[in-house]
Amino acid sequence: MSKPVLYGFWLSSCTWRVRAALHYKGIPYEEKQVDIVKSREQLSAEYRSISPSQKVPALVVDGVTLVESMAILQYLEDTYPKPSLLPSTPLLKARMREICETVVSGIQPLQNVGLASHFSTEQQYKDFTKYWTLRGLETLEDLLKTSSSSGQFCVGDHLTMADLCLVPQVYNALSRHNVDLAKFPTVAVLYDTLLKMPALRDTRPEIVRGKNKL
Ligand SMILES: N[C@@H](CCC(=O)N[C@@H](CS)C(=O)NCC(=O)O)C(=O)O
């Protein structure tokens, strides 16, 4: 079977979730860059034939094309169960999904680059995206105070999908809005700790940019 091909963008938080899962599970893959910012390649007919939503990521794996980062993570979990990205108990799984949903539904779509052209000015877009980023971080701070018993992972005692959602979104908050993480101490500690883990450290945007000479 040929290597999975990840269609993504180096700076995309949704792509980073999948990249980190592939790395964590030790699955060799090739990443093809789809420039969603400058040349907006996601809007081409060619890319639409890969992803009907014209967004990244998409993963070609096992002879099929999968879209939606959380569906891809679950497929990888089901097909490569070790090491697992799921906690062991029903409660921890629910806690993990609380964190995932807060990021995946409550923050990322409200700061997506695809929204920019729907605002009259760039400042309006920035204010809107910053507002939802800060609200999301406030939510995450409170949720994580309860769910992160170890202080090292969002839930439980190993890496889960929640961590793969949290880190790229916080990275985004810092790089786009220069958010003061002192206001979110639990998030800040987790972010620093998790970003040292190879699955996240070695798949971060600047590494991908360097590899692809972007
Ligand atoms: N729910 C989707 C969201 C995908 C998404 O919004 N991707 C962004 C990058 S993180 C994108 O491709 N934006 C380009 C656009 O909307 O035109 C997922 O989790 O995969």
The ligand as an SDF file (V2000), in Angstrom:
LIG
                    3D

 20 19  0  0  0  0  0  0  0  0999 V2000
  -14.1260   21.0980   10.0200 N   0  0  0  0  0  0  0  0  0  0  0  0
  -13.0320   21.1060    9.0980 C   0  0  0  0  0  0  0  0  0  0  0  0
  -12.5420   22.5470    8.9360 C   0  0  0  0  0  0  0  0  0  0  0  0
  -11.5640   22.6810    7.8030 C   0  0  0  0  0  0  0  0  0  0  0  0
  -11.0950   24.1270    7.6370 C   0  0  0  0  0  0  0  0  0  0  0  0
  -11.8070   25.0880    7.9400 O   0  0  0  0  0  0  0  0  0  0  0  0
   -9.8820   24.2550    7.1340 N   0  0  0  0  0  0  0  0  0  0  0  0
   -9.3110   25.5640    6.9320 C   0  0  0  0  0  0  0  0  0  0  0  0
   -7.8600   25.5760    7.3680 C   0  0  0  0  0  0  0  0  0  0  0  0
   -7.6800   25.1920    9.0930 S   0  0  0  0  0  0  0  0  0  0  0  0
   -9.3820   25.9230    5.4570 C   0  0  0  0  0  0  0  0  0  0  0  0
   -9.1200   25.0830    4.6180 O   0  0  0  0  0  0  0  0  0  0  0  0
   -9.7440   27.1710    5.1430 N   0  0  0  0  0  0  0  0  0  0  0  0
   -9.8010   27.6570    3.8040 C   0  0  0  0  0  0  0  0  0  0  0  0
  -11.1410   28.1880    3.3950 C   0  0  0  0  0  0  0  0  0  0  0  0
  -12.1050   28.1480    4.1880 O   0  0  0  0  0  0  0  0  0  0  0  0
  -11.2390   28.6760    2.2620 O   0  0  0  0  0  0  0  0  0  0  0  0
  -11.9270   20.1660    9.6050 C   0  0  0  0  0  0  0  0  0  0  0  0
  -11.8220   19.9910   10.8120 O   0  0  0  0  0  0  0  0  0  0  0  0
  -11.2180   19.5790    8.7790 O   0  0  0  0  0  0  0  0  0  0  0  0
  1  2  1  0
  2  3  1  0
  2 18  1  0
  3  4  1  0
  4  5  1  0
  5  6  2  0
  5  7  1  0
  7  8  1  0
  8  9  1  0
  8 11  1  0
  9 10  1  0
 11 12  2  0
 11 13  1  0
 13 14  1  0
 14 15  1  0
 15 16  2  0
 15 17  1  0
 18 19  2  0
 18 20  1  0
M  END
$$$$
